[in-house]
């Protein structure tokens, strides 16, 4: 069972790194603190719905700065998982 947990952790970590890389490829500036994504800044002109879903999956983001023509009510709805955002 321990081996399964270790393998799952490695696989998920690799997927998360791939997600970060895909956001960075789209121009996102990603800040990590102690290995946790805490801040993202990006112009979303080239974002697809899948990109917004990926961004919304980083539930540890505390500071998010986005702009761009693909931001709509529908794409913002894909970010509702960002429950740690600092509203201050």
Rosetta blueprint (number, residue, H / E / L):
1 X L
2 X H
3 X H
4 X H
5 X H
6 X H
7 X H
8 X H
9 X H
10 X H
11 X H
12 X H
13 X H
14 X H
15 X H
16 X H
17 X H
18 X H
19 X H
20 X H
21 X H
22 X H
23 X H
24 X H
25 X H
26 X L
27 X L
28 X L
29 X E
30 X E
31 X E
32 X E
33 X E
34 X L
35 X L
36 X E
37 X E
38 X E
39 X E
40 X E
41 X E
42 X E
43 X E
44 X L
45 X L
46 X L
47 X L
48 X L
49 X H
50 X H
51 X H
52 X H
53 X H
54 X H
55 X H
56 X H
57 X L
58 X L
59 X L
60 X L
61 X L
62 X L
63 X E
64 X E
65 X E
66 X E
67 X E
68 X L
69 X L
70 X L
71 X L
72 X L
73 X H
74 X H
75 X H
76 X H
77 X H
78 X L
79 X L
80 X L
81 X L
82 X L
83 X L
84 X L
85 X L
86 X L
87 X L
88 X L
